[in-house]
């Protein structure tokens, strides 16, 4: 179930639907430190929603609230029309929310294929005994999961490294494998924590293309944190801007680009 916001079609022909997630007056404290202060914003179905701001603005804390790693002291989280009770990350994964991490969190000794297969765990129904025997339903489930993973490998153009241990891969390809693992969960909402961090220009171009393709071809709603303003302005439908744990801007890339509070806090340009 979605909220009542009306859908619309973007200039490039994509359909943006109603609200799938709404953060209402979220406040998060760590002891006497307030990481997020009374922040509200929504994420709409089918959009690419960017969360930006200087270091220490509260971006990763907000992503961790969405993902269930942190539980805010104040405020409400609504997902697909229902108020969400406090949940653990694995419960939220079962709801259809997947994420990547700022620091790559892969199994370095496992192959690309096996790493991406771990993203299918939330869809596996066979118990350990059935998987050990590996016949009947367990075998069929394995084949089905493998088919989905092979499609993702083709989609991300990483066929050549499917059997390579990820610890041997260059950084940019490791980030792509991590994206593949998140996609294997077939999420309704995909959270990307600085997907371009540490990449060169060519790697950023590739990752931007894959993010756009995931959104377009799979219809996946995406919320991302990113420091590269060029990337944010190029691929995002809407941008929310945080600074010192407070929201200082929210709107389309053009609206945010021309917001003087954002210019002063994030871009470092003083008033004329």
C-alpha positions in Angstrom: 0.0 0.0 0.0 1.3 3.4 -0.9 0.5 6.8 0.5 -1.9 9.1 -1.4 0.6 11.2 -3.2 -0.2 11.2 -6.9 2.2 9.7 -9.4 3.8 11.6 -12.3 6.0 10.9 -15.3 9.5 12.4 -15.5 11.0 14.1 -18.5 12.8 10.9 -19.4 9.6 8.8 -19.2 10.0 7.2 -15.8 7.0 7.0 -13.5 7.3 8.3 -10.0 4.6 6.9 -7.7 3.3 7.6 -4.3 5.2 7.8 -1.0 6.8 4.4 0.0 8.7 5.7 3.0 8.2 8.7 5.2 10.4 9.9 8.0 8.4 12.1 10.4 10.2 14.3 12.9 13.1 11.9 13.4 15.5 12.7 16.3 18.4 10.5 17.1 20.8 11.0 20.1 23.9 9.3 21.3 24.2 10.2 24.9 24.3 14.0 25.0 25.0 14.3 21.3 22.2 14.8 18.9 23.0 13.2 15.5 19.6 13.9 13.9 17.3 16.7 15.0 13.6 16.7 14.0 14.1 15.7 10.4 11.2 14.9 8.1 11.3 13.8 4.4 9.8 11.2 2.2 10.9 8.7 -0.5 8.6 8.1 -3.5 8.2 4.9 -5.4 10.5 4.7 -8.5 12.6 7.7 -7.7 16.3 8.2 -7.0 16.4 10.2 -3.7 19.7 11.6 -2.7 20.8 12.5 0.9 23.7 15.0 0.9 25.5 17.2 3.3 29.0 17.9 4.8 30.9 15.4 6.9 29.1 14.9 10.2 25.8 16.1 8.9 23.9 13.0 9.9 23.6 11.3 6.6 24.8 7.8 7.5 22.9 8.0 10.8 19.8 8.6 8.8 20.5 5.7 6.5 21.1 3.5 9.6 17.7 4.6 11.0 16.0 3.6 7.8 17.9 0.3 7.8 17.1 -0.5 11.5 20.7 -0.3 12.8 19.7 2.7 14.9 16.3 3.4 16.6 15.4 7.1 17.0 14.3 8.4 20.3 11.6 10.6 18.7 9.6 10.5 15.5 7.9 7.9 13.3 8.9 5.8 10.3 6.2 4.9 7.8 6.8 2.3 5.2 4.3 1.5 2.4 1.5 3.1 4.3 2.1 1.5 7.7 3.8 2.8 10.8 6.9 0.8 11.4 7.6 -0.6 14.8 11.2 -0.9 16.0 12.8 -3.7 14.0 16.2 -5.4 13.6 18.0 -5.1 10.3 17.2 -8.7 9.2 13.5 -8.0 9.8 13.7 -4.9 7.6 15.6 -6.9 5.0 12.6 -9.2 4.9 10.4 -6.1 4.3 12.3 -5.5 1.1 14.9 -3.0 2.1 18.6 -3.7 1.1 21.7 -1.7 1.3 25.4 -1.3 0.4 27.9 0.1 2.8 30.4 3.0 2.7 33.2 0.6 3.6 32.9 -2.5 1.5 31.5 -5.5 3.4 32.1 -8.5 1.2 33.4 -12.0 2.0 36.9 -11.5 0.6 37.7 -15.2 0.3 34.5 -16.0 -1.6 33.9 -15.7 -5.3 31.9 -13.0 -6.9 29.1 -15.5 -7.6 29.0 -16.8 -4.0 29.0 -13.2 -2.6 26.1 -12.3 -4.7 24.3 -15.5 -3.8 24.4 -14.5 -0.1 22.0 -11.7 -1.1 19.3 -14.4 -1.7 19.2 -15.6 1.9 16.0 -13.7 2.6 14.3 -15.6 -0.2 15.5 -19.1 0.8 12.7 -21.3 2.4 14.4 -24.7 2.6 15.7 -25.7 6.0 19.3 -26.8 6.7 18.4 -30.6 6.3 16.7 -30.1 2.9 19.7 -28.0 1.8 22.1 -30.7 3.0 20.3 -33.4 1.0 19.9 -31.0 -1.9 17.1 -32.8 -3.6 13.5 -31.8 -4.5 12.5 -28.3 -3.3 15.9 -27.4 -2.1 17.5 -28.2 -5.4 14.8 -26.3 -7.3 15.2 -23.3 -5.0 19.0 -23.3 -5.6 18.5 -23.4 -9.3 16.0 -20.5 -9.2 18.3 -18.4 -7.0 21.3 -19.1 -9.2 19.3 -18.0 -12.3 18.5 -14.7 -10.6 22.1 -14.2 -9.6 23.4 -15.0 -13.0 21.1 -12.4 -14.5 22.5 -9.8 -12.1 26.0 -10.8 -13.1 25.2 -10.3 -16.7 23.4 -7.0 -15.9 26.4 -5.6 -14.1 28.8 -6.9 -16.8 31.0 -8.9 -14.4 30.8 -12.3 -16.1 34.6 -12.4 -16.4 35.1 -12.3 -12.6 32.2 -14.5 -11.5 34.6 -17.2 -10.1 37.2 -14.8 -8.8 37.6 -14.3 -5.0 36.5 -10.7 -4.4 39.6 -10.0 -2.3 41.6 -10.1 -5.5 39.5 -7.6 -7.4 40.2 -3.9 -7.8 38.2 -1.5 -5.6 35.7 -0.4 -8.3 34.7 -4.0 -9.1 34.3 -4.8 -5.5 31.8 -2.0 -5.2 30.0 -3.4 -8.2 29.9 -6.9 -6.6 28.4 -5.3 -3.4 25.7 -3.6 -5.5 25.0 -7.0 -7.1 24.6 -8.6 -3.7 22.1 -6.0 -2.7 20.2 -6.4 -5.9 20.0 -10.2 -5.4 17.6 -9.5 -2.5 15.3 -7.9 -5.1 14.6 -5.0 -2.8 11.7 -2.6 -3.0 13.9 0.1 -1.6 17.7 0.1 -2.2 19.9 2.1 0.1 23.4 3.1 -1.3 25.9 4.5 1.2 28.5 6.5 -0.9 28.5 4.2 -3.9 31.1 6.3 -5.7 33.5 6.7 -2.7 37.2 6.1 -3.7 36.4 5.7 -7.4 38.1 7.3 -10.3 36.2 9.2 -13.0 35.6 6.1 -15.2 34.5 4.0 -12.3 32.0 6.7 -11.2 30.6 6.9 -14.7 30.1 3.1 -14.8 28.4 3.1 -11.3 26.2 6.0 -12.2 25.0 4.2 -15.3 24.3 1.0 -13.3 22.3 3.0 -10.7 20.2 4.6 -13.4 19.7 1.2 -15.1 18.7 -0.4 -11.8 16.1 2.3 -11.3 14.9 2.2 -14.9 14.9 -1.6 -15.8 14.1 -3.1 -12.4 11.9 -0.2 -11.2 13.8 -0.1 -7.9 13.4 2.9 -5.6 16.8 4.2 -4.6 18.0 6.3 -1.7 21.6 7.2 -1.7 24.3 9.2 0.1 26.9 10.7 -2.1 29.5 13.5 -1.8 30.1 13.9 -5.5 27.7 16.8 -6.3 28.0 16.3 -10.0 26.8 12.8 -9.7 24.0 13.8 -7.3 22.7 16.5 -9.6 22.9 14.3 -12.7 21.1 11.2 -11.4 18.8 12.3 -8.6 15.1 13.1 -8.9 15.0 14.9 -5.5 17.7 15.8 -2.9 17.4 16.3 0.8 20.3 18.3 2.4 21.4 17.8 6.0 23.8 20.0 8.0 24.8 19.4 11.7 21.9 16.9 12.0 19.2 19.3 10.7 17.5 19.6 7.3 18.4 22.7 5.4 17.1 21.9 2.0 14.8 19.5 0.1 13.7 19.6 -3.5 14.7 18.9 -7.1 18.4 19.2 -8.0 17.8 22.7 -9.4 16.0 23.8 -6.3 18.7 22.6 -4.1 21.5 24.0 -6.3 19.9 27.5 -5.9 19.2 27.2 -2.2 21.4 29.8 -0.4 21.5 27.8 2.8 22.8 24.8 0.9 25.3 27.0 -1.0 26.6 28.4 2.3 26.8 25.1 4.2 27.7 22.6 1.6 29.3 24.3 -1.3 31.1 26.9 0.8 30.0 30.0 -1.2 29.2 33.1 0.8 26.4 35.5 0.1 27.0 38.2 -2.4 
